[in-house]
């Protein structure tokens, strides 16, 4: 059985690496195309046009889900195994997305609630293999975040403590689901996961993405890299990472910035999954075409009876 399993893993790893190789030509995020294939933000929002931080560059999403929607392209390497996401790459990505949220909030006062999503490989609903994260800023919290903010406030009002601090402390004492911690955050598996192999990263004393500083971003990157290495050892090749942040101009004592990581099925071919992180982790649906556009396209073919 172990021989068969090992052979299957080798085959799927080879298929995934071939997917990376085949998708390289024409990739809009690769170094030789990224400048000409991507547009710029409005000057009143980002005077330089694009946000750059080390190995990351944030550009407008050509298919936005919100009024303020960026894509943070991660490094020059088109394809990476899960154990090839270096801490510096992840740190730059987190700081670049933070800077985008800050820029959007400065230019658009109603832009308050950040949404961070990292889809990796097609089973995660990622349509481009080249590593990148999505970041957008909403006027109001997405449904699941709204619920979590409300419940966190209720817990604090009842007990006078942050639920997230208590959760981290309890899981550390119990030990069964606690993975580890560093200066900036605790890492643990979820008691009631919403996806396969769900892992939570809970920040200490930070409620919003805009509050994250370099040391905290680096700590998050180190923790994420460690978990991704564990994922790789489990034979995982695709994942979603989603952030849960308080509003830009909010610093509530009851809430803590957190991220959830889930694994997705191993890639077996070039395809994209229509169940993405928005559905899996935020409780709302994302569609790629307006219903009015669908109706206009289909109507000529409808036979009236």
N, C-alpha and C positions, 0 to 999 in steps of 0.2 A: 504493500500500500504506500509506504514512504517513497519507494522508487518511482511509482506511478505519479505521486504528487509532485516530487521534485522535477520529473520530466515535464509535467504540465506547467509548472512555474517557469521553467526555462523557455518553453514555447511561448507563453504569454509575455514574458519579458522581451523575448526577441520580437514578437509582434508589435509591442509597444515601441521599441526602439526603431523598428521599421516605419511605424506611423510617424515618429518624429522626423525621420530622414525624408520620408515622402512629402511631408507637409512643409519642409523648409523652403523650397522654391516658391516665390511669390508671397511669403509671409510678410505682412505689412509692418510687423514689429521688429524685424531683424535690422541690424545696424545699417545696412546699405540701403534700406528703404524707409526707415521710420520717419525721417525728416520730411520727405516728399509725400508720404502716404497718409500723414496725420495732419489735422488742422490745428488751429490755435484758439485759445480762449479770448473773450472780449478784453480789450485793453484796460477797461475800468475794473476788471476782476483780476486779471493776471497781466500786468504791463509787459512782461517778457514773452507772453504768448503761451509758453509751456512751463510747467514746474519741473525743475531738475533737482535731484538730490542723490549724489553719488551715482550708483548704478541704476537708479530709477528715473523715469520721465513720465509725467502725467499730462495726458492730452485729452481733448474732448471725445466722448463716445459718439460714434456716428449713428448709433441706434439708441438714443437715450431713453432711460426709464423715468427720468425726472428732469426738471428744468436745469439742474446743476449736476451734471453727471460726467465724471472723468474716468479714464482708464490709466492705471499706473503700470507701465511696462517695466518688467524686471530683468535688467541685465541684457547682455548681448547673446548669450547662449540660447539657441532656439529650443532645445529639448533637454530636460534634466530628469534623472531618476530622483526618487524622493530623498535619497541620501546625498544629493548634490545641491541642495538649497543651503548655501552658506549663510552664516549669521549676518554677515555684512550686507548681503543681498536683501535679506528679510528686514533688517534694520532700515536700510535706505527706503524700502517700499513703504514701511509704516510711517516714517517721517514725511515722505513725499505726500502720502494720502492725508496726513494731518495738515500739512501746509495747504493742500487744496481745500480742505474743509474751512480752514481759517480764512482763506482768500474769498471763498464763496460767502461766508458769513459777514465779512467786512463789506463786500460789495452789495450783498442782497440781505438786508436785515431780517427778512422773514425766513431765510435759510438757516435752520436751527439744528435739525437732527441728522447726524451722519449715518450712512449705511455703508458698511465695508464688507465686500465679498471677494474671496479668492476661489475661483473655479480652476481646478487643474485636470487637464485631459478631458476628452469628450464625455465620458460617463458622468462627469460632474456638471454637465450642461455647458461646458466650455467649448466654444466654437473655434478657438484659435489655440494651437498647442503651445506657442511661445508663452512662458510664464507671465502672468499679469493679474492685477486685481482690479475690481470695480469699486468706485467710491462715488456716492452721490449724497446730496444734502436735501432733505425734505422739510416742508413747512410744519409738519406734524409727525409724531413717531409712527412707524409702521405698526400694524396691528399687534403682533406679539410683543414688541417693545413697549407699546402703550400698556398692555396688561402687566408686564413685568415691572414697569415703573410704578404702576398703581399698587401692586402687591408689595413691592419693596417699601413703599411709603407706609402702607398699613402695618407691616411688621415693625417698622421703626417706631411708629406711633404707639404700638402696643408694648414693645419691650425696651425701647430706648437704645437699641443697638441696630447695626446694619445686618440684615439677613446674610449678606454675602461674606462678611467677616465671620459670622457665626458658622456659616456653612463650611468655610475653609478650615476653621478651627476644629469643628466636629469631625470632618472627614479626616483631618490629620490625626486626631485622637483615635478614631476608629480604625484607620489604616487600610481598610479593604479597598477603597476606591481612590485613595490619595496617591498621587504619582510622585510629587516633589514640589519644591518651592525655591525661589531665590529672593533677592532683596525686594523685587517689584511685584511678584505675583505668585499665586498658588496654582498648581496644576492637578486636576483630578478627573476621574471619569464620572459621568452623570448617573445619578441614581435611577432616573427615568429617561433614558436617551431617546432622542427623536430620530436618530440615524444610527447606522452601523458604527460601532467602535467610537462612540462620541467621547470627546475629551474637552474639558472646559479649562480655560485660562482666565483666572480671576485676579484683577489688579488690586493692589493694596493702596487705599487712600486716593485713588483716581476714579473719577466718575465719567469723564468724557474723553473722547479721542483727542480733542484739541489740547488737553492738559498733558499729554504724553511728551516727555522730554527724552533726550538722546539715551540716557542710561536706562530708562524704563523700556524704550524701544529695543535696545540691545538685549535686555533681559528677556523680553518677549521673544525675540528672534532666537536666542539660545534655547529657550524652552520649546519653541515650536520645532526647531531643528532636531532636538532630541526625540520628540514624539514622531516626527516624520521618519527618522531613522528606525524607530520601532515599527512604524507602519510598513516600511520597506522590508524589514525582517519578517513581517507577517505575510508578505507577498502582495501588499497593496500597491496599486499604481496610480490611483486617482482619488481626489479628495475635494471637499468644500470646507472653507474656513469663513465664518461669519462673525462680525463684531456687533456688540450691543452697547450703545453709548447713550449717555444722557445728553441733553441739549447743549448747544454751544455756549450759551450764556448762563448755564446752570451748574452749580456745584453742590448737589444734594448730598447730605451725610448718609442718607439711606441707601444710596445706589453705588455700585462699583462697575467700572468698565470691564467687560468680559468678552471673550471670544469662544466660539464653539467650533470644533473640528470634527468632521465625520468622514468616514471612508466611503468610496463609491466602488461599484464593480470593476474588476480589472478590465482594461480595454481589450477588446477582441477584434476590433476592426475600426474603420473610420466612420464614426457616427456621432451624433450628439443627442443627449438625453433631454426629453422635454420636461422632466421633473428636475427643477433647479433648486438652488439654495433658498430662493425666496419662498417656494412652496414648502421645502423641507424644514427651514429654520425660522422663518419670519411669519408664517401663517397667512400669506397672501399670494395671489396668482399673478404671474407675469405672462403676457402674450406678446408676440412679435409683430402683430398686424392689428390695426384698428378694426373694429367690427364693421364700421361703415365702408372701409376699403374692401373687406371680404364680400360684403353684400354687393357692392358695385361690380366686383369681378365675376361673381357667380350669377347675378341676376340675368344677364343675357342668355344663359344656358338653361334657365328655368322654364319649364313648359307649363303654361297656365291651363288649368282644366276647368 
